[in-house]
C-alpha cells in the first residue's frame, strides 16, 4: 500500500482510544502528518497530559501503520495533549471562569479523612504532568492550604480589582488563610462565608487552567450548595477512609452531588493500610479493608485508588512540602500520582460521553 496521508489516516482509524471507545481520527486527535520517504511523523493530541495509556496508544499507532500501510515505514508519533472541557455557563455567567476547562470539587462527608492532603497532592501531581492547575481552599473557617504549601503571603490585586493567586509547585493557590493572620479566627455567619467563596471564584484572575480543584470543607452544607449554584462543576471526588463511620458520611456526599446533578468522578480511599518501613510488603488494615472500594462498586462510581498511611505524607503536610514533590518514590506518592492520572482519565471520559454540566438553578430548601 502506498505510504501517503490518506492511507496513514485510514490505518490510524483502527487505533481506538481505550477510554473513549472511538478511533483517534474521529476524535480529531491526529494532526500535522508529514511523510518524507519512509519516514512518517504526526502529532497525537490526547485528552490529558496525565493519560495513563499514552505509551500503549503510541505503540498502537506505530503497529497500525507498519502492519497496514508499509512494514518498512519509520513511524515517529509525537504524543501531546489538549485537555478537554465539560462545562457550560448558565444565563448571566458567560464570563465566569470561562478560561477554566474543568472545575473539580474534592469533598468528604466528615472531617479527619485527609481530604485536604489529597487535594494538595492531587493538584501538584496533575501539575507535574504538564497540566495548568489551580487550587481553591473553600474551607473559610479552617483553611489549611497555607500550611500545606508553607506560603503565607497576601495576594496582589490587579488594576481590575481582582485577586492574583499565589503559586507554588506549579499550582495557582487561593485561601482565606492568605487574607488573615494565622492567629485570627473567622467568625462569620453562613451568608458571609458563601459570599467569600463566590468572590474566590468570580473575583480572582485565574487565567487559563486545565483543572481548578476546589478543596471543600466536610459535610453537605452552605459552601457546597453555594459552589454548585455559582459555577458548573465538571464533577466531584469523594475522599473517605475504610471505616464504617466515614463510609456512612461518604455515602451522603455521593447522594448530595446526585441531588444537584453533579457527576461523581470517583471515590478515593485514604489511610487504606499501614506498612512498617522494615516490612514494606506487609499491610495492616488499621481502619478496615476495601471499605471505600466496595462503596464505589455499590454506588456505581469509579474507584480512583487507595493511599496508605505513611509518616512522610503527614510530615509533608506539616512542612509545606507535598509528598509527591518531596519523595516521588514513597508508596503514598506513587499511589497519588496513579490516582491523579485516573482522575484525569475520568474527567476526559466524562467530557466525551456526558452532557456539559451547568450550574444548579434550583435546590432543595
C-alpha positions in Angstrom: 0.0 0.0 0.0 1.3 3.5 -0.9 2.7 5.5 2.0 0.6 8.7 1.8 -1.5 10.8 4.2 -4.8 9.2 3.2 -3.6 5.7 3.9 -1.9 6.7 7.1 -5.2 8.2 8.4 -7.0 5.0 7.3 -4.6 3.0 9.4 -4.9 5.2 12.4 -8.7 4.8 12.2 -8.1 1.3 13.5 -6.5 2.7 16.7 -9.1 3.0 19.4 -8.8 5.2 22.5 -9.4 2.7 25.2 -11.2 5.2 27.5 -13.4 6.9 24.9 -14.1 3.8 22.8 -13.6 5.7 19.5 -10.8 5.9 17.0 -8.2 8.6 17.1 -9.1 10.1 13.7 -12.8 10.6 14.5 -11.8 12.1 17.9 -9.7 14.7 16.0 -6.6 13.6 17.9 -4.3 13.3 14.8 -2.6 16.4 13.5 0.5 17.5 11.4 1.1 14.4 9.4 4.4 14.6 7.5 5.8 12.0 5.1 9.4 12.0 3.9 10.3 8.8 2.0 9.8 6.0 4.5 9.6 8.4 7.5 6.2 9.2 8.9 5.6 11.7 11.7 2.4 13.1 13.2 1.1 14.5 16.5 -1.4 12.6 18.7 -3.3 15.0 20.9 -4.5 13.1 23.9 -7.3 14.4 26.1 -5.0 14.9 29.1 -1.2 15.1 29.7 -1.8 12.6 32.5 -3.2 9.9 30.2 -2.1 6.5 31.7 -2.4 4.8 28.3 0.0 7.1 26.5 2.6 4.5 25.6 0.0 1.9 24.6 -1.6 4.4 22.2 1.8 5.4 20.8 2.7 1.7 20.2 -0.7 1.0 18.6 -0.2 3.9 16.1 3.2 2.5 15.1 1.9 -1.0 14.6 -1.2 0.1 12.6 1.0 2.0 10.0 3.7 -0.7 9.7 1.2 -3.5 9.5 -1.5 -1.9 7.3 0.5 0.5 5.1 4.2 -0.2 4.9 6.2 -2.6 7.0 9.4 -0.6 6.3 7.9 2.7 7.5 9.8 4.5 10.3 6.9 5.9 12.4 7.6 8.7 14.9 4.4 9.9 16.7 4.7 12.9 18.9 2.5 12.5 22.0 0.9 15.8 23.0 -2.3 16.7 24.8 -5.2 19.1 24.7 -7.3 18.9 27.9 -11.0 18.8 27.1 -13.6 20.8 29.0 -17.0 19.6 30.1 -18.7 22.8 31.4 -21.1 25.3 30.1 -22.1 28.6 31.8 -25.6 29.3 32.7 -27.5 32.5 32.0 -25.6 35.5 33.1 -22.4 33.5 33.8 -20.8 33.7 30.4 -17.6 35.3 31.7 -17.3 33.4 35.0 -14.2 31.3 34.9 -14.5 31.0 31.1 -10.8 30.2 30.7 -11.0 27.2 33.2 -11.8 24.0 31.3 -12.7 21.8 34.3 -13.8 22.6 37.9 -13.5 19.6 40.2 -14.7 19.5 43.8 -12.9 17.3 46.4 -15.3 16.5 49.1 -15.9 14.3 52.1 -18.8 13.5 54.3 -16.9 14.0 57.5 -13.7 15.7 58.7 -10.4 14.0 59.5 -10.2 11.7 56.4 -7.3 13.6 54.9 -9.3 15.4 52.2 -7.0 18.5 52.1 -3.9 16.3 52.0 -5.4 14.5 49.0 -6.4 17.8 47.3 -3.0 19.3 47.7 -1.1 16.3 46.4 -3.6 15.7 43.6 -3.3 19.2 42.4 0.6 19.1 42.4 0.6 15.6 40.8 -1.6 17.0 37.9 0.7 20.0 37.5 3.7 17.6 37.3 2.1 16.1 34.2 2.2 19.5 32.5 -1.4 20.5 33.2 -2.3 24.0 34.2 -3.8 23.7 37.7 -5.4 25.9 40.3 -6.4 25.0 43.9 -9.0 26.9 46.0 -9.3 26.3 49.7 -13.0 26.8 50.3 -12.9 26.0 54.0 -13.3 29.5 55.2 -13.3 28.6 58.9 -10.4 26.2 58.9 -8.1 27.0 55.9 -5.2 24.5 55.6 -3.6 25.3 52.3 -1.2 28.0 53.6 0.4 25.4 56.0 0.4 22.6 53.5 2.3 24.8 50.9 4.2 26.8 53.5 3.1 30.0 51.9 1.7 32.9 53.9 1.9 35.9 51.6 -1.0 38.1 50.7 -2.2 38.0 47.1 -1.7 41.0 44.9 -4.7 42.8 43.3 -4.9 43.6 39.6 -5.9 47.0 38.2 -9.4 45.4 37.6 -9.7 44.8 41.3 -9.1 41.0 41.0 -7.1 38.8 43.3 -3.9 37.3 41.9 -3.5 33.7 43.1 -0.2 32.8 44.7 1.7 30.0 43.0 3.9 27.2 44.2 4.9 23.8 42.7 3.2 24.8 39.5 -0.2 25.3 41.2 -2.1 28.6 41.5 -3.4 28.9 45.0 -6.1 30.9 46.9 -7.2 30.5 50.5 -8.8 32.6 53.2 -5.6 31.9 55.1 -3.7 34.2 52.8 -6.0 37.1 53.7 -5.9 36.8 57.5 -3.2 36.2 60.1 -2.5 32.7 61.3 -3.9 33.5 64.8 -7.1 35.2 63.6 -10.4 33.3 63.6 -13.1 33.8 61.0 -16.3 34.3 63.0 -18.9 34.7 60.3 -22.5 33.6 59.6 -23.3 31.5 56.6 -24.2 34.3 54.1 -20.8 36.0 54.6 -19.0 32.7 54.1 -20.9 32.0 50.9 -20.1 35.5 49.7 -16.4 34.9 50.3 -16.4 31.6 48.3 -18.2 33.4 45.4 -15.5 36.1 45.4 -12.8 33.5 45.3 -14.3 32.1 42.1 -15.6 35.3 40.4 -13.1 38.0 41.5 -9.8 36.1 41.0 -7.6 36.3 38.0 -7.2 32.6 37.4 -6.2 32.8 33.7 -6.2 29.7 31.6 -6.4 26.5 33.6 -7.0 22.8 32.7 -8.2 21.9 36.2 -9.4 24.1 39.1 -9.5 21.9 42.2 -11.9 23.0 45.0 -10.9 21.7 48.4 -14.3 21.7 50.1 -15.0 21.6 53.9 -16.5 18.4 55.3 -20.3 17.9 55.2 -23.1 18.9 52.8 -23.9 22.5 53.9 -23.8 26.1 52.8 -20.5 26.2 51.0 -21.2 23.0 48.9 -24.5 24.4 47.8 -23.1 27.9 47.1 -20.5 26.3 44.8 -22.9 24.2 42.8 -25.2 27.3 42.4 -22.3 29.5 41.4 -20.4 27.5 38.8 -20.9 24.4 36.7 -18.8 21.7 38.1 -17.2 19.1 35.8 -17.5 16.6 38.7 -16.8 15.7 42.3 -14.3 13.4 44.0 -15.2 11.8 47.4 -12.5 11.1 49.9 -13.1 8.5 52.7 -11.2 6.2 55.0 -12.2 2.5 55.0 -14.0 2.6 58.4 -17.8 2.3 58.6 -18.4 5.8 60.2 -16.5 7.5 57.4 -18.2 5.4 54.7 -21.7 6.4 56.0 -20.9 10.0 55.6 -19.2 9.4 52.2 -22.4 7.8 51.0 -24.2 11.0 51.9 -21.7 13.1 50.0 -22.3 11.0 46.9 -26.1 11.4 47.4 -25.8 15.1 47.8 -24.0 15.5 44.4 -26.5 13.3 42.9 -29.4 15.5 44.0 -27.8 18.6 42.4 -26.8 16.7 39.1 -23.1 16.9 39.6 -21.3 13.8 38.3 -19.2 11.9 40.9 -15.9 11.1 39.2 -14.9 8.6 41.8 -14.0 7.7 45.3 -10.6 7.8 46.9 -9.7 5.6 49.9 -7.2 7.4 52.2 -5.4 5.7 55.2 -6.1 2.4 53.5 -3.4 0.5 55.2 0.0 0.8 57.0 3.2 -0.9 56.0 6.1 -0.8 58.5 9.3 0.6 57.0 11.1 -2.7 57.7 8.3 -4.8 56.3 7.1 -2.9 53.1 5.2 -5.9 51.8 3.2 -6.3 55.0 -0.1 -4.4 55.1 -2.0 -3.7 58.3 -5.6 -2.5 57.6 -6.0 -0.4 60.7 -9.3 1.2 59.7 -10.7 -1.7 57.8 -10.2 -3.1 54.4 -11.6 -2.1 51.0 -14.5 -0.1 52.5 -14.3 2.8 50.0 -13.6 0.4 47.1 -16.7 -1.6 48.0 -18.8 1.5 48.4 -17.7 2.8 44.9 -18.8 -0.5 43.4 -22.1 -0.5 45.2 -22.9 3.1 44.2 -21.8 2.6 40.6 -18.9 5.1 40.6 -15.2 4.7 39.8 -12.7 3.7 42.5 -9.8 6.1 41.9 -7.4 4.3 44.2 -6.1 3.9 47.8 -3.5 5.8 49.7 -1.5 4.2 52.5 -0.8 5.7 55.9 2.7 7.0 55.8 4.6 9.2 58.1 6.2 11.2 55.3 2.8 12.0 53.9 1.8 13.6 57.2 5.2 15.3 57.6 4.8 16.8 54.1 1.5 18.4 55.0 3.0 19.9 58.2 6.2 21.2 56.5 4.6 22.5 53.3 6.4 20.0 51.1 3.8 17.7 49.4 4.9 14.1 49.3 4.7 13.9 45.5 7.4 16.6 45.4 9.5 15.7 48.5 9.7 11.9 47.8 8.2 10.7 44.5 9.3 7.1 45.3 7.3 6.9 48.6 4.4 4.4 48.5 1.8 7.2 49.1 3.4 9.4 46.4 3.3 6.6 43.8 -0.4 5.9 44.8 -1.3 9.6 44.5 0.4 10.0 41.1 -1.5 7.0 39.8 -4.9 8.2 41.1 -4.2 11.7 39.6 -3.9 10.0 36.2 -7.1 8.1 36.8 -8.8 11.3 37.8 -7.8 13.0 34.6 -8.9 9.9 32.8 -12.3 10.0 34.4 -12.6 13.7 33.5 -11.8 13.0 29.9 -14.4 10.2 29.7 -17.0 12.4 31.4 -16.3 15.2 28.9 -16.5 12.9 25.9 -19.6 10.9 26.9 -21.7 13.2 29.1 -23.7 16.3 28.6 -21.9 19.5 29.6 -22.6 20.4 33.2 -24.4 23.5 34.2 -24.7 25.4 37.5 -27.7 24.4 39.6 -30.5 26.9 39.4 -32.9 25.5 41.9 -32.1 23.5 45.0 -34.0 21.8 47.8 -34.6 24.1 50.7 
